[in-house]
Amino acid sequence: MSIISFLRISLIQIIMIIAILIPLPASAQSADAEGWLQRGVEAYNQRDLKAAWQSFSSAIRADPKYAVAWYNRCVVNSQLGDVQKALFDCEQAFGIDPNYAAAYYIHGLILSQNLGENNKALQDFNQAIRINPQFAPAYLKRGNVRSRQGDLNGGVKDYSQAIQLEPVYADAYYNRGVLYYQLGNKDAALQDFVKALQLHQKQGNQAGVEQAGAAIDTVMAEKKE
């Protein structure tokens, strides 16, 4: 059993939330940037990544200090597979706004999942959590990094915190179950896998249902031995 991969929907949710939370611009230049940003979000929601990239780039040209435009282009570049440009854009975003938790989060995600640079990713997730202690996905991803580094108890702690913040976080239940299983606590693992299965069913995630179901079958078979 392995830690589940990052879900694309999480990137979509973040980009929409960030765009909504940006305050109205105060100058003509930033008003133009805001218009380009909104067009980029619309294109992104229509899965037109090329148009989204162009719009976010126009927003950056209109206002080079527009952190959210850099962040959104980082997300798009990561989905287009341009890892280095994505990292650069996120670095611009949190360079402009040092409290940009989501930018640190995506930066860490790219480092860990695309480049395997877990130590650097851990620093990013730590920073995201320091900025926003309620950021449940950051705890999940930090738990993934810690588990890959062999810190299973640290991973369990992070997944538990993610669940406390977001009780319907199916991925956190599943990942915690994996670590409980590796730690030899099959009863706790089984409880988490069952909970993950139930949540995935409610959320309509068939892949998650199948993964959790396979984990349950494995644990049940071993308990009968």
JOZI-V126989 format. One line per field, one symbol per residue. ss: DSSP state (a for helix, b for strand, c for the rest). A space follows every 10 residues. Layout:
BEGIN
ss->???
END
This chain:
BEGIN
ss->cccccccaaa aaaaaaaaaa accccccaaa aaaaaaaaaa aaaaacccaa aaaaaaaaaa aaccccaaaa aaaaaaaaaa ccaaaaaaaa aaaaaacccc aaaaaaaaaa aaaccccaaa aaaaaaaaaa accccaaaaa aaaaaaaacc caaaaaaaaa aaaaacccca aaaaaaaaaa aacccaaaaa aaaaaaaaaa aaaccaaaaa aaaaaaaaaa aaaac
END
